[in-house]
Amino acid sequence: MNLIYPITKNIILKIISLLLAIFLWVYVQADSRSEITFNLPLQITKAPNMAIFGDTPEFINVTFKGRRNVISGLSKDQLKAELDLSDRESSKISYRLTPNNIFTPKGIEVVKIEPDQITIDLDYNVSKEVPIKVITTGQPASNFLIYDFIVVPPTVIIEGAERELKIISHIETTPIIIDGIRGNFTREVNLKAEKKIGIKNINSVKVTVVLWKEKTFQNHEITLLNLNKNLEARPLPETINITLQGLENKIDLLQKEEIKTSIDLYELPPGAYQRKVDISMPAGIECLNYNPKTVNVTIKPR
């Protein structure tokens, strides 16, 4: 028995039938329709003197339908969602998005937009000058503290919706790490602003962090001033502890003799008093703290 004969019998017809079946399958697949959804940025065109106030959807979900072979090759780069408000003045607009707002290649149909209803609040675009606020993270080394920030430039021009700018008093820097620092330093840092606020002509500033150093003098003797020569007096306690601060080069050279602590007893008669201690120090040095703030003074005849 010839086992090959049933296979080869009418071979031409069988091959033609197979090719027709493949062709029909390809045709059906190409002609069948499918859907795909993309998350697209919503591009809003507005007049140059207008700005958007408040929150507006930045992205929308759009579902497209078309032939399977076309849909399978579709990409975001071929699509665009756009809303033209260039002829609108300051107002609150409720707008319904339609397929006319979506630009697609030929043969692609828009079947769904989410959300399809959006509200846009247009306001006048204005500008104003605001100072820069330096943000830091961490703490300087022991006995050091931040005295000042020198910012160049110290202010910037911002622009945006008029109502938005009314509540903005400054622009912050990105955080500067100051953990453990022991001296002045300068950094270039970026500025940060709300996404709807523009900063004109600048993205960063130079910030110099100026440190002061602390120094404590223990048991500094109190001097009594302007006591009547016929009287004698004694403060209790007789000494105080003082913590001063200043630039490192000044505070390191500061001597105890340059600090004056005194109590003025002018025209005070004999008696017991509680008096505040006056402290004087060289220029460029400040008193951070002293203890006690007041002392008891007893005045009596000689």
Backbone hydrogen bonds in HBPLUS format (Angstrom, degrees):
<---DONOR---> <-ACCEPTOR-->    atom                        ^
c    i                          cat <-CA-CA->   ^        H-A-AA   ^      H-
h    n   atom  resd res      DA  || num        DHA   H-A  angle D-A-AA Bond
n    s   type  num  typ     dist DA aas  dist angle  dist       angle   num
A0007-ILE N   A0004-ILE O   3.03 MM   3  5.47 130.0  2.29 110.8 124.1     1
A0008-THR N   A0004-ILE O   3.07 MM   4  6.32 157.3  2.12 156.1 163.4     2
A0009-LYS N   A0005-TYR O   2.82 MM   4  5.74 130.7  2.07 155.0 166.1     3
A0011-ILE N   A0008-THR O   3.22 MM   3  4.98 133.7  2.45 133.4 121.2     4
A0014-LYS N   A0010-ASN O   3.11 MM   4  6.44 158.7  2.16 153.6 160.3     5
A0015-ILE N   A0011-ILE O   2.95 MM   4  6.17 156.5  2.01 149.4 155.2     6
A0016-ILE N   A0012-ILE O   2.99 MM   4  6.22 161.6  2.02 149.5 154.8     7
A0017-SER N   A0013-LEU O   2.87 MM   4  6.07 157.5  1.92 148.0 154.3     8
A0018-LEU N   A0014-LYS O   2.95 MM   4  6.19 155.8  2.01 146.3 152.5     9
A0019-LEU N   A0015-ILE O   2.95 MM   4  6.22 161.5  1.98 152.1 156.8    10
A0020-LEU N   A0016-ILE O   2.91 MM   4  6.15 156.4  1.97 148.9 155.6    11
A0021-ALA N   A0017-SER O   2.95 MM   4  6.18 152.8  2.03 145.1 152.5    12
A0022-ILE N   A0018-LEU O   2.96 MM   4  6.25 159.2  2.01 150.8 156.0    13
A0023-PHE N   A0019-LEU O   2.89 MM   4  6.07 159.9  1.93 148.0 154.0    14
A0024-LEU N   A0020-LEU O   2.87 MM   4  6.07 163.0  1.90 149.2 153.7    15
A0025-TRP N   A0021-ALA O   2.93 MM   4  6.14 155.1  1.99 145.7 152.6    16
A0026-VAL N   A0022-ILE O   2.95 MM   4  6.19 164.4  1.97 153.3 156.9    17
A0027-TYR N   A0023-PHE O   2.85 MM   4  6.06 158.1  1.90 150.5 157.3    18
A0028-VAL N   A0024-LEU O   2.90 MM   4  6.04 162.8  1.93 149.0 153.4    19
A0029-GLN N   A0025-TRP O   2.94 MM   4  6.12 161.6  1.97 148.9 154.3    20
A0030-ALA N   A0026-VAL O   2.90 MM   4  6.06 158.8  1.94 147.6 153.6    21
A0031-ASP N   A0027-TYR O   2.83 MM   4  5.93 149.1  1.92 145.6 154.8    22
A0032-SER N   A0028-VAL O   2.84 MM   4  5.85 132.7  2.06 143.9 154.7    23
A0068-ARG N   A0032-SER O   2.81 MM  36  5.86 154.8  1.87 168.0 160.2    24
A0034-SER N   A0066-GLY O   2.94 MM  32  5.87 158.9  1.98 169.1 166.1    25
A0066-GLY N   A0034-SER O   3.16 MM  32  5.87 155.8  2.22 159.6 166.9    26
A0036-ILE N   A0064-PHE O   2.97 MM  28  5.41 147.8  2.08 143.7 151.8    27
A0064-PHE N   A0036-ILE O   2.76 MM  28  5.41 170.9  1.77 163.6 163.2    28
A0038-PHE N   A0062-VAL O   2.93 MM  24  5.51 159.9  1.97 154.0 154.7    29
A0062-VAL N   A0038-PHE O   2.91 MM  24  5.51 168.3  1.92 162.3 164.3    30
A0040-LEU N   A0060-ILE O   2.83 MM  20  5.45 151.2  1.91 173.6 164.2    31
A0060-ILE N   A0040-LEU O   2.86 MM  20  5.45 155.8  1.92 154.3 160.6    32
A0042-LEU N   A0058-GLU O   2.80 MM  16  5.52 166.7  1.82 139.5 142.7    33
A0043-GLN N   A0081-ALA O   2.93 MM  38  6.14 174.3  1.93 153.5 151.8    34
A0083-LEU N   A0043-GLN O   2.83 MM  40  6.22 153.4  1.90 162.3 163.7    35
A0045-THR N   A0083-LEU O   2.88 MM  38  6.21 162.4  1.91 155.8 161.7    36
A0085-LEU N   A0045-THR O   2.62 MM  40  5.57 158.8  1.67 156.3 162.6    37
A0050-MET N   A0047-ALA O   2.94 MM   3  5.32 160.4  1.98 123.6 124.9    38
A0125-ASN N   A0049-ASN O   2.85 MM  76  5.09 170.2  1.86 123.4 124.9    39
A0051-ALA N   A0123-ASP O   2.73 MM  72  5.33 152.2  1.80 158.8 162.6    40
A0123-ASP N   A0051-ALA O   2.80 MM  72  5.33 163.1  1.83 161.8 165.7    41
A0053-PHE N   A0121-ASP O   2.77 MM  68  5.38 178.6  1.77 172.1 172.5    42
A0061-ASN N   A0114-GLU O   2.73 MM  53  5.04 164.7  1.75 165.2 161.6    43
A0114-GLU N   A0061-ASN O   2.80 MM  53  5.04 156.8  1.85 151.9 158.2    44
A0063-THR N   A0112-LYS O   2.84 MM  49  5.00 163.9  1.87 143.6 148.9    45
A0111-VAL N   A0063-THR O   2.93 MM  48  5.70 165.6  1.95 153.6 158.1    46
A0065-LYS N   A0109-GLU O   2.73 MM  44  5.05 150.8  1.82 146.4 155.3    47
A0109-GLU N   A0065-LYS O   2.82 MM  44  5.05 168.7  1.83 157.1 159.9    48
A0070-VAL N   A0067-ARG O   2.96 MM   3  5.27 129.1  2.23 104.9 119.0    49
A0071-ILE N   A0067-ARG O   2.79 MM   4  6.02 170.8  1.80 168.4 171.3    50
A0072-SER N   A0068-ARG O   2.94 MM   4  5.99 157.5  1.99 148.5 154.1    51
A0073-GLY N   A0070-VAL O   3.14 MM   3  5.47 140.5  2.31 103.6 114.2    52
A0074-LEU N   A0071-ILE O   3.08 MM   3  5.08 164.5  2.10 107.3 112.0    53
A0078-GLN N   A0075-SER O   3.10 MM   3  5.70 157.0  2.15 115.1 121.6    54
A0079-LEU N   A0076-LYS O   2.95 MM   3  5.26 165.8  1.97 116.8 121.0    55
A0080-LYS N   A0103-PHE O   3.16 MM  23  5.08 139.3  2.33 140.1 144.5    56
A0103-PHE N   A0080-LYS O   2.77 MM  23  5.08 168.7  1.78 157.0 160.8    57
A0082-GLU N   A0101-ASN O   2.87 MM  19  5.33 168.4  1.89 159.7 162.7    58
A0088-ARG N   A0085-LEU O   3.04 MM   3  5.37 167.3  2.05 118.5 120.4    59
A0122-LEU N   A0091-SER O   2.75 MM  31  5.19 160.0  1.79 162.7 156.1    60
A0093-ILE N   A0120-ILE O   2.69 MM  27  5.11 174.5  1.69 156.9 155.9    61
A0120-ILE N   A0093-ILE O   2.70 MM  27  5.11 160.5  1.74 154.6 159.6    62
A0095-TYR N   A0118-ILE O   2.75 MM  23  5.43 166.2  1.77 170.8 172.6    63
A0118-ILE N   A0095-TYR O   2.92 MM  23  5.43 167.7  1.93 159.5 161.0    64
A0097-LEU N   A0116-ASP O   2.65 MM  19  4.89 153.2  1.71 141.6 150.0    65
A0101-ASN N   A0098-THR O   2.86 MM   3  5.62 164.1  1.89 125.7 130.5    66
A0102-ILE N   A0099-PRO O   3.07 MM   3  5.20 161.3  2.10 107.2 113.0    67
A0108-ILE N   A0105-PRO O   3.34 MM   3  5.98 147.0  2.45 140.7 139.0    68
A0162-GLU N   A0124-TYR O   2.95 MM  38  5.70 139.8  2.12 157.7 169.9    69
A0126-VAL N   A0160-GLY O   2.93 MM  34  5.69 165.6  1.95 160.7 156.2    70
A0160-GLY N   A0126-VAL O   2.96 MM  34  5.69 152.4  2.03 156.5 165.3    71
A0128-LYS N   A0158-ILE O   2.95 MM  30  5.62 147.8  2.05 150.2 159.6    72
A0158-ILE N   A0128-LYS O   2.90 MM  30  5.62 167.3  1.91 164.9 162.9    73
A0130-VAL N   A0156-VAL O   2.97 MM  26  5.72 160.5  2.01 163.5 168.2    74
A0156-VAL N   A0130-VAL O   2.99 MM  26  5.72 155.7  2.05 160.2 166.3    75
A0171-ILE N   A0131-PRO O   3.08 MM  40  6.54 153.8  2.15 155.0 163.2    76
A0132-ILE N   A0154-PRO O   3.05 MM  22  5.88 141.0  2.20 161.8 153.5    77
A0133-LYS N   A0171-ILE O   2.84 MM  38  5.97 161.7  1.87 143.2 149.3    78
A0173-THR N   A0133-LYS O   3.05 MM  40  6.41 139.1  2.22 164.7 163.8    79
A0176-ILE N   A0135-ILE O   2.83 MM  41  6.26 148.7  1.93 137.0 145.2    80
A0137-THR N   A0176-ILE O   2.93 MM  39  6.04 148.9  2.03 147.6 144.4    81
A0178-ILE N   A0137-THR O   3.01 MM  41  6.16 169.5  2.02 163.0 165.2    82
A0180-GLY N   A0139-GLN O   2.77 MM  41  6.24 152.3  1.85 157.5 151.9    83
A0141-ALA N   A0181-ILE O   2.96 MM  40  5.46 179.1  1.96 143.2 143.1    84
A0144-PHE N   A0141-ALA O   3.05 MM   3  5.63 144.6  2.18 142.2 141.8    85
A0214-GLU N   A0143-ASN O   2.59 MM  71  4.88 161.9  1.62 148.5 151.6    86
A0145-LEU N   A0212-TRP O   2.80 MM  67  5.35 152.0  1.87 157.2 163.0    87
A0212-TRP N   A0145-LEU O   2.77 MM  67  5.35 169.3  1.78 165.4 169.1    88
A0147-TYR N   A0210-VAL O   2.81 MM  63  5.59 164.4  1.84 154.5 158.2    89
A0148-ASP N   A0210-VAL O   3.23 MM  62  5.11 160.4  2.27 135.2 137.7    90
A0210-VAL N   A0148-ASP O   2.89 MM  62  5.11 168.8  1.90 160.2 158.4    91
A0150-ILE N   A0208-THR O   2.92 MM  58  4.97 164.0  1.95 143.7 149.1    92
A0208-THR N   A0150-ILE O   2.84 MM  58  4.97 162.8  1.87 143.0 148.9    93
A0152-VAL N   A0206-LYS O   2.90 MM  54  5.22 158.3  1.95 152.8 159.4    94
A0206-LYS N   A0152-VAL O   2.99 MM  54  5.22 170.7  1.99 152.2 150.4    95
A0200-LYS N   A0157-ILE O   2.91 MM  43  5.59 170.2  1.92 165.2 168.3    96
A0159-GLU N   A0198-GLY O   2.84 MM  39  5.12 149.8  1.93 142.2 149.0    97
A0198-GLY N   A0159-GLU O   2.84 MM  39  5.12 167.1  1.86 159.6 159.5    98
A0164-GLU N   A0161-ALA O   2.93 MM   3  5.11 121.8  2.28 101.7 117.7    99
A0165-LEU N   A0161-ALA O   2.98 MM   4  6.30 157.5  2.03 161.6 168.0   100
A0166-LYS N   A0162-GLU O   3.23 MM   4  6.42 138.1  2.42 142.2 152.5   101
A0167-ILE N   A0164-GLU O   3.38 MM   3  6.01 150.4  2.47 111.6 117.7   102
A0168-ILE N   A0165-LEU O   3.18 MM   3  5.16 162.9  2.21 105.1 110.3   103
A0192-LYS N   A0172-GLU O   2.98 MM  20  5.86 166.2  2.00 166.6 163.5   104
A0174-THR N   A0190-ASN O   2.92 MM  16  5.71 150.5  2.01 157.8 156.2   105
A0181-ILE N   A0178-ILE O   3.26 MM   3  5.63 175.2  2.26 129.6 128.7   106
A0185-PHE N   A0209-VAL O   3.36 MM  24  5.57 147.2  2.47 135.7 145.0   107
A0209-VAL N   A0185-PHE O   2.83 MM  24  5.57 157.2  1.89 171.9 171.9   108
A0187-ARG N   A0207-VAL O   2.88 MM  20  5.38 157.9  1.92 147.7 152.9   109
A0207-VAL N   A0187-ARG O   2.78 MM  20  5.38 170.1  1.79 166.3 167.8   110
A0189-VAL N   A0205-VAL O   2.89 MM  16  5.65 156.7  1.94 168.2 169.3   111
A0205-VAL N   A0189-VAL O   2.91 MM  16  5.65 153.6  1.98 159.0 164.1   112
A0191-LEU N   A0203-ASN O   2.92 MM  12  5.80 154.4  1.98 155.1 149.7   113
A0197-ILE N   A0194-GLU O   2.89 MM   3  5.29 165.0  1.91 119.7 123.8   114
A0213-LYS N   A0246-GLY O   2.77 MM  33  5.59 165.7  1.79 161.0 156.0   115
A0246-GLY N   A0213-LYS O   3.15 MM  33  5.59 145.7  2.27 139.9 149.7   116
A0215-LYS N   A0244-LEU O   2.87 MM  29  5.34 147.4  1.98 150.2 153.4   117
A0244-LEU N   A0215-LYS O   2.80 MM  29  5.34 168.2  1.82 159.4 156.1   118
A0217-PHE N   A0242-ILE O   2.72 MM  25  5.25 161.9  1.75 161.2 166.2   119
A0242-ILE N   A0217-PHE O   2.93 MM  25  5.25 164.5  1.96 152.0 155.3   120
A0220-HIS N   A0240-ILE O   2.73 MM  20  5.23 159.1  1.78 161.0 155.0   121
A0240-ILE N   A0220-HIS O   2.94 MM  20  5.23 151.4  2.03 134.7 141.0   122
A0222-ILE N   A0238-GLU O   2.99 MM  16  5.83 160.7  2.03 162.3 157.1   123
A0223-THR N   A0261-THR O   2.87 MM  38  6.15 167.4  1.89 143.9 147.9   124
A0263-ILE N   A0223-THR O   2.91 MM  40  6.42 141.3  2.06 156.9 164.9   125
A0225-LEU N   A0263-ILE O   2.90 MM  38  6.00 173.3  1.90 160.8 160.3   126
A0265-LEU N   A0225-LEU O   2.83 MM  40  5.84 169.9  1.84 152.9 156.5   127
A0231-LEU N   A0228-ASN O   2.92 MM   3  5.43 161.5  1.95 121.5 125.0   128
A0302-ARG N   A0230-ASN O   3.14 MM  72  5.94 153.6  2.21 148.4 142.6   129
A0232-GLU N   A0300-LYS O   2.84 MM  68  5.58 161.7  1.87 165.8 171.5   130
A0300-LYS N   A0232-GLU O   2.91 MM  68  5.58 164.3  1.94 163.3 168.6   131
A0234-ARG N   A0298-THR O   3.20 MM  64  5.69 145.6  2.33 141.2 151.2   132
A0298-THR N   A0234-ARG O   3.26 MM  64  5.69 164.2  2.28 144.0 145.6   133
A0236-LEU N   A0296-ASN O   2.73 MM  60  5.18 147.5  1.83 153.6 163.3   134
A0296-ASN N   A0236-LEU O   3.00 MM  60  5.18 157.2  2.06 154.0 146.9   135
A0241-ASN N   A0291-ASN O   2.98 MM  50  5.42 171.0  1.99 151.6 151.7   136
A0291-ASN N   A0241-ASN O   2.95 MM  50  5.42 151.9  2.03 150.8 159.4   137
A0243-THR N   A0289-ASN O   2.76 MM  46  5.18 172.5  1.76 163.9 161.9   138
A0288-LEU N   A0243-THR O   2.80 MM  45  5.52 147.1  1.90 144.9 155.3   139
A0289-ASN N   A0243-THR O   3.16 MM  46  5.18 156.0  2.22 142.6 143.1   140
A0245-GLN N   A0286-GLU O   2.80 MM  41  5.36 153.0  1.87 156.2 162.9   141
A0286-GLU N   A0245-GLN O   2.92 MM  41  5.36 171.4  1.93 160.8 163.8   142
A0250-LYS N   A0247-LEU O   2.94 MM   3  5.41 136.0  2.13 112.7 125.2   143
A0251-ILE N   A0247-LEU O   2.87 MM   4  6.02 170.2  1.88 166.1 169.5   144
A0252-ASP N   A0248-GLU O   3.03 MM   4  5.91 160.1  2.07 148.7 153.1   145
A0254-LEU N   A0251-ILE O   3.34 MM   3  5.12 151.5  2.43  94.8 103.0   146
A0258-GLU N   A0255-GLN O   3.05 MM   3  5.57 154.3  2.12 112.8 120.5   147
A0259-ILE N   A0256-LYS O   3.15 MM   3  5.67 165.6  2.17 115.7 119.9   148
A0260-LYS N   A0280-SER O   2.99 MM  20  5.14 169.4  2.00 148.5 152.0   149
A0280-SER N   A0260-LYS O   2.87 MM  20  5.14 155.9  1.93 146.6 153.8   150
A0262-SER N   A0278-ASP O   2.88 MM  16  5.23 159.6  1.92 147.7 154.6   151
A0278-ASP N   A0262-SER O   2.77 MM  16  5.23 168.7  1.79 168.8 165.6   152
A0268-LEU N   A0265-LEU O   3.15 MM   3  5.57 160.1  2.19 136.6 132.0   153
A0271-GLY N   A0299-ILE O   2.89 MM  28  5.21 146.6  2.00 126.8 134.5   154
A0299-ILE N   A0271-GLY O   2.82 MM  28  5.21 172.5  1.82 159.3 161.8   155
A0273-TYR N   A0297-VAL O   2.76 MM  24  5.07 163.0  1.79 154.1 159.8   156
A0297-VAL N   A0273-TYR O   2.70 MM  24  5.07 165.0  1.72 146.7 151.6   157
A0275-ARG N   A0295-VAL O   2.92 MM  20  5.63 154.8  1.99 168.1 164.3   158
A0295-VAL N   A0275-ARG O   2.94 MM  20  5.63 156.5  1.99 155.5 157.9   159
A0277-VAL N   A0293-LYS O   3.31 MM  16  6.31 162.9  2.34 159.6 157.5   160
A0285-ILE N   A0282-PRO O   3.27 MM   3  5.87 143.9  2.41 137.5 137.7   161
